[in-house]
Amino acid sequence: PSVNIVQYPAAGLRYTESFRRRNMKCVMIIDHNLPVGLIANTSAALGISIASAVTGLSGKPVRDADGRDHAGVTRVPIPVLALEKGELKTMYDELMQTEDEEMRLIGFNDVAQKCADYSEYTLKIAAAGKEDLNYLGFCVYGSREKVNKLTGSIRMLR
């Protein structure tokens, strides 16, 4: 899956990793008018991308009582929220303007969704301006307080 990843380095933080995780939040916001298959694809692409962008977001493998190994899963709940297509684009563009060093923003747009592979995506995204991009969804990761303030009034995807 192809996505835009905006990463800002967490500068000067001295919190332990568990304290930091407890005080961080991840939220996906997806166009609720998409067909269910595109909603699933969008959330999968965003989940893979946020897991690769945030160290320690996924847990370590675990073994069950029968001795079978299971891959680690997310260490934090990830609510999936719903907005209209136009609201998604507006909010994403506004968030792109913030320069919060602790915030991660990952968008999944129509250009990414239509490309057959990553090389095609890189060529097409390089030629596209922000007015050319429509977002199927995006993911926000940051301090619980900031993410709640940004997303607290957005309804759950149902």
N, C-alpha and C positions, 0 to 999 in steps of 0.2 A: 504494500500500500504506500502511496505517496502522500506526504503531508508537509506543510510548512512548520518548521520548528523554530521557535524564537526562544533562545536560552540566554538568561542573564546570569552571570556567576554570582553565587551567594558570597558576597564579600564580607570578610571580617567576622563571621559568625563563629561563636565558640560554644554552642550548645552541644550536648551529647546527641547522638543520632536518634535514640529513642525519644528524648524530649522533643527534638525537632519534628519527628514524625507525628507525635501526639498533637502538636500544635500546627500541623499542616493539613490542608484539605485539597481534594481533587474533585472536580465537577465536570461532567460532560454536558454540553448543551447542543441539542440536535433539532433540526427542522422536523416537527411532528407531522407534517403533511407528506413526508416522503413515504414511499411504499416500505413495508416492513423489511424487505430484503436490503434496501439501501440504508435503512436505520441500523440494521445489524452490521452491515459492511462498514458504515461510518464509525460506529462505536468500536468495532474490532480494530480498525486502522488507528483510531485515536488511542485505544488502550495499548497497542503495541508501541506506538510512538512515545507515549508518556512514560511507559516502563523503561524504554531505552534512554530517555532524557533525564530521568530522576533516579539517581543511584539509591539503591536500597528500597525502592517502592515495592518490589517483589520479594516475597519471603524465600527462605532456603527450602530445598526439597525436604520432604518428611516421609517417614515410613509408617505404614499402618500395622495393625495387630497381626496381620497375616504375613508380614515381611515384604509387602509390595511397596515400591517407591512411588511417590507422587511429587510432581513438580511443584515448586513454590507458587503461591498465588498472591494477589495483592495484599499488602499489609494495611491498607486503608480502604474504607468504604468509598465507592465512587457513585454518587447519585447521578442519574441521567435526567436532565431537565429538558423542557420543550419550549421552543420559540417559533414564531413564523419566520419564513425565509428572509424577509426584509429586516426584521428585528435582529436576526443572527448577524447579518452583514454589518449593520450599524454598530452593534455591540463589539464585534470582532475588530472593526476598524478603529473604534474608540480605544479598545484595549491595546491595540498595536501602537497607539500614541503614548501610552504610559511607559515610563522607563523605570519600573520597579525592579530592582536587582534580585528580589526574592521570588518574583512571579515567573511562571512558565506558561506560555500560551502556545497551543498547537491547533492549527486549523486544518480541516479537511474540506477541500473545495471541489467544484465541478470539474475543473481542469484535471486534478489528481484522479478523480473518480473515472474519468473517461480514457485515461492513458493506459496503454497495454503494459508498459514497463517504466522503470524509474528514469532511464535515459530520455525517453520521450517526454516525461513529465518535466525534467530539468530544462529541456529546450523550450517547451511551451510556457512554463511558468516564468522563464527569463524574459519572454516576449510580452507577457501579460502585465497590465497595470492593475491597480486595486479596483478600478471601475469594471474590469473584465472578469473579476473573480466573484463567484457566488458560493457561499458556504453551506455545506450540508450539515456541518457541525463543527464544534471546537471544544477543546479541553482547557481548563484553567487549573493550575496548581499553584498554591501559595499559602500564606498564613491563613489559618482558619478564620480569623477576624476579617481579613481583607476579602477572602473568597465569599464569606457569608454576606458581607456588605454589598458585593457586586451581584450576587446571585440569589439572595434571600427571598426576593419577591417573585422569582420565576417558578412556575409550577412544574411538578414532576411529569415526566413522559409516561403516558399510560396507554 
